[in-house]
Amino acid sequence: MQKDDVELPALGFAGTLRFIWSQLTSMRTALFLLLLLAVAAVPGSLFPQRPANPAVVTQYIKDNPTTGPWLDRFQLFDVYSSVWFSAIYLLLFISLIGCVVPRAIQHWKAMRSQPPRTPRRLSRLPEYGAMALPAGSQVTRDSAVADAARLLKRRGYRVDVRDGGTDRPSVGAERGFFKEVGNLVFHVSLIGVLISVAVGGLFGYRGQKIIVEGESFVNTLVSYDNFTPGSNFHEDRLAPYSMQLDKFEVEFDRESQTHYGQPLDFTATMTTKDSPDAEPEQQILKVNEPLSIGGTNVYLVGNGYAPVVTVRDGDGNVAYQGPVVSVPNDGAYTSTMVIKVPDAKPEQLGFVGFFLPTAVEGEDGVAVGSDPDPFNPRLYLNSYYGDLGLDEGDPKNVYVLDTSELTVLNDRKEEAGGIELGAYESAELPNGMGSITFDGLKRYVALDIDHDPGQGGALVFSTLALLGLGASLFIGRRRVWVRTGTHEDGRTMVEWGLLARGEDPRLEAESAALRKLFEKEWLAADNRPAKNDRDAVGVNES
Amino acid sequence: MPSIDETLGQYSELFILLAAMAFTVAFIAFCWDLATSSKTIRAVENRLAEERAAQKVPAAVGAGGAPAEAGSGQEVSFEMADESMDYGSERRNAARIGVAVSILATLILAAGVVSRGIAAHRVPWGNMYEFCTTGALVVALVYLVALVKKDLRFLGSFVIGLVVIMLCAAAIGFPTPVAHLVPALQSYWLIIHVSVAVIASALFTLTFAMSVLQLMQSGREARARAGQKDRLAFMRLAPSALTLENVAYRINAVAFVLWTFTLMAGAIWAEKAWGRYWGWDTKEVWTFVIWVVYAGYLHARATRGWTGTRAAWLSIVGYLCVIFNFTIVNVFFSGLHSYSGIQ
C-alpha cells in the first residue's frame, strides 16, 4: 500500500464540520446506525429491566455479585434509557433530519418544475414502444401529441407539450410525486412519534393501586401504592376523582378437561365519582376494557385474594383486623402472604405463609392448592415476634417480612408447629403472645392508573408513518415521453419511452397499458367521437 | 361463553396431522423434481447440442471451429430459468405431483384450522400451536396463489419444507388441546394484530426462501464467470440472482408495511390491555428488532455496495429474528406475551 503518498487535503474547521455532516447524513451511515440500533435493542430482552421490574434487577445483582455491578455500570438494566442506546437513536434521527430536509427542498422544486426535456433517443429508455397510424387517418403529428397529453393527464400524469408546430412535437409527462411525499411523511412522522413519546415521559404519570372489595381509592399522591411521575409532573395535575370496588367476579373454565380452572373472565364493578361532590356512577372494568376517568385510564392488571384476619395481641386487645392482600403465584392462586402487626403489645407480631383457596393434601403431607375458586380456603402461617423495624421510617416492602431479627413462635420445625386455619377458625400463639382468626375472604384487584398526554400524538404520527410508508413503497414514480412525426408516405409515427425513478416493477405493464390506450384512441374503427371530444376540450394547439 | 366442542377439536388435530403427512409427500415430490428435472433438462440440452453439432458439421466445413466454440461456451454459462418466471413447455411430472399434493394438503389443513376455530368459537390463533398451524396454512395459500401466475415451483421444496417444519413444530413442540382464551386475549385486536402478523410472517418466509436461493444462484453465477464446474445443477430451475432479489424485495416491501401495522396494532392493543402502548416487553423488543432489520434491508437496497448479497443476508437475518421471536422468545423469555400455552 502506498499510504504515505496520499496527502489529505486540509479541510479547515468548517470543512471538517461539513465533512462530518455529509458522512453522518449519508445513506451508508443511516444503514449502519439502523443495524446498530437493532443490535443495541437486544440486551434489553436478555437482562431484566429496571423500568419494568426493579425488584428482579435487584435480585439479579444480588445473585451475580461479580457480573451484576459491571452490567449495571454499562447500563444493561436500563438499556432503553442508557447513554449508548440514546446516542444511537439520536444520531439516527439527526442523520434522518439531515437526509429529509435537503430531499424535501429538492422535491418541492421538482414538483413545481416541468417534466424534463424529451430525450433524443426514446428507444434507449428501459421501456419503449412505437406505432404507425395509417396515412388516411385524421390524426396528424400535432393532434396525436395533444391526444397523448390528454390521455396521460387522465392517467394522473403531469404533462407538458413541447416543440408544437415543429416536425417532431413531443409531450413530457411525470407522475408519482406522492411516492417521495410519502417517503418524507414517513420519516418526519417518526420524529413526531419520538416527540410524542418524550411528551408522555415529561408530563405523564403512572401509578399502581390495589383495591380490596368494598374499599375505595381517591386520586391523590398518598393513595397510590406505587407512583412513577414524569419528569415535569406536578401533584396538582391529579384530577380529584374517586372509585370504589363494589364487587369483583371471576369465571373459571369448568367444562374443559384439559384447561379446567383456566380463567375465562374477570369483571370488576366500580362506583366512580369524577369529583368529591359529583354524582356516583357505576361502571364495569374488565381486562382489555379500561375505565376512562379524570384524564386517566384505569386498567385491570391483576387480582387475587385478601383473607380477612383478626390478630389479638398478648394483652388480649385487637391489634389488627381486616383484609390482608396475598400475592398469587400460580393458576390455582397459591398465594403468599405477610401480616405485620406493629400495634401488638407487648411484642410486635409478624406472620408469613400461604393462602390456598382450595387446599388438598399433597403426596408428602404438604397442602397444595388445587383450584382457583375458594372451595376449601386455608391459611398456613409461621409467626414471629420482635421488632418489625417499621419505626425507623425507611420504606419497607409490605409483601416481605425480614425474619432475621425476629424470634420464631410458630413453624413446622418448632414444637408448637405451624398455624393452619380453615374458615372462621382461630389459633392461639404460643407463650400467650396472642391469637389469630381467619374471619372471611375478599377478592382484590390490582389497577394501573395511567395518564399519557403523548399517546394521541403517537397514534396520529404512527398512522401517518404507515400511510407514508405505503405511498413510498407502492406508488410508482415514472416519466413518459411521447414523440410524433410524419413519415414520408404520410403515416403518423408515434413513439414513447418510459423511465422509472426508483423501484417500479409495473413499468412494463404501464407501457403495455399506454399502447392499448393509444390503439383505442387512434386505431379503433369508432375513433371519431373521441376526436370530437378532443376538439371540444380545445387542446389541439398548445 | 359457549362450550368447547372437544370432539371437533380432536378431529381438527387429526386433520392437521394428515395435512402434515400430505405436505411431507409434496415436499419429497418437489425435491424429486429438483433432482430429476435438472438432470432431464441437462440431458435434453446435451442431446440437442449434439444434434445441432451433427447437423452443423457438414454445413460448416469452412468454419470448423464453430461447434467447438459453442460447446465450450455452454460450459461456462450455466442455464437459468427465464426472468419472467412464466410456465415453460417442458413437463415436470414430479413437480406436478408436488403441486397437486400441496393443494390437497392445503385443503386438509384448512379443514383442520377452520374446524378448530369452530370448535373453540373464536379465531384459531390464540396459542403457539394455533399460530403454527394457521401460519402454515397462510404460507401454503400464498405460495399456491403465487403459483397460479408464476412458475415458482423451484421454491416448492423450500416453502413446503418450511410448512412441514411448522406443522411438526405444532404437533410435537407445542401440542395444545382446544380451549377458551384467557381474558388477556379476549379482544378484537387479537383478530387484527395476530392475523396481520401471521400474514407478514408468511411473506417473510417466502422471501427468506428466495434470499437463500439468491445467494446460491449468485455463487453459481460467480463460478460460471470463473469457468468452473456447475455444482448446483438443480439451480437451473431458478431464475437469476438479480431476478430473485427483485421479487424478494417487492414481497418484503409488502411484508414490511404489514409488519409496521402489526407493530402499531400491537401497541394500540397493549395500550388497551396493559395501560401503555410501548413498554419494551421482550416480545415488543424483538418485534422492534425485526422491524429495524427489515428497515435496514429496504435502505440497503438504496445504498451503493449493499444491494445483492448483503441485502439478501439482511433479509435472512430478519427472518431468523422472526423465528427467534416466535419460538425462543415465546417459550423461554418471560414477559407479558407469555401465553404460548405451554406449561
Interface residues (C-beta under 8 A of the other chain):
Chain A: M27 R28 A30 L31 L34 L35 L37 A38 A41 V42 G44 S45 Q49 P51 A52 V79 Y80 V197 R206 E251 D253 E255 S256 Q257 T258 H259 Q262 P263 L264 D265 F266 K286 V287 N288 E289 P290 N297 Y299 V301 D448 I449 D450 D452 Q455 A458 L459 S462 T463 A465 L466 L469 G470 L473 F474 G502 E503 P505
Chain B: M1 S3 I4 E6 P177 A179 H180 V182 P183 A184 Q186 S187 W189 N246 Y249 R250 A253 V254 F256 V257 T260 F261 M264 A267 I268 W269 E271 K272 A273 W274 G275 R276 Y277 W278 G279 W280 D281 T282 V285 W286 F288 V289 V292 V293 A295 G296 L298 H299 A300 R301 A302 T303 R304 G305 W306 L314 V329 F333 G335
